């Protein structure tokens, strides 16, 4: 999981697609070292799994907050409208 410190550099999050088993994804913090955003690595793997799912749940360890689960309805996701840079 992400370190208990204030940085999210080189951490891991759990991602669950629909009712499948959770998968571990590595993540990185932003270059400005802010702590309210993390970026999942391996976008192509994430996108492949997400395109077959209706719901994505992401659990990340947050400093002094535990590991909440964020749930997203991805049924209408259109990858042509989002291109990572």
C-alpha positions, 0 to 999 in steps of 0.5 A, spaced: 500 500 500 501 507 499 506 509 505 504 512 511 508 518 510 505 524 506 508 522 499 504 517 494 511 515 490 512 508 488 506 505 492 500 500 490 493 500 490 488 495 490 483 495 484 477 491 483 473 490 476 466 488 478 466 482 482 473 479 480 478 478 485 482 485 487 488 486 483 494 490 485 497 496 481 503 500 482 501 508 483 505 514 483 504 521 486 504 528 482 511 531 480 508 537 485 508 532 491 501 534 492 497 528 496 490 529 493 492 525 487 495 519 485 496 516 478 495 508 476 501 506 472 500 501 467 494 504 463 494 499 458 492 494 463 487 498 467 484 500 460 483 493 458 480 491 464 476 497 465 473 496 458 470 489 460 467 492 467 461 496 469 464 498 476 471 499 478 473 500 485 479 502 488 482 502 495 488 506 496 491 507 503 490 514 505 495 518 511 491 518 517 484 515 514 485 508 512 484 505 506 477 507 503 474 504 497 472 509 491 467 506 487 466 508 479 460 506 474 464 505 468 459 503 463 459 509 459 467 510 459 469 512 452 477 511 451 476 515 445 474 521 449 480 521 454 487 520 451 493 520 456 499 524 455 
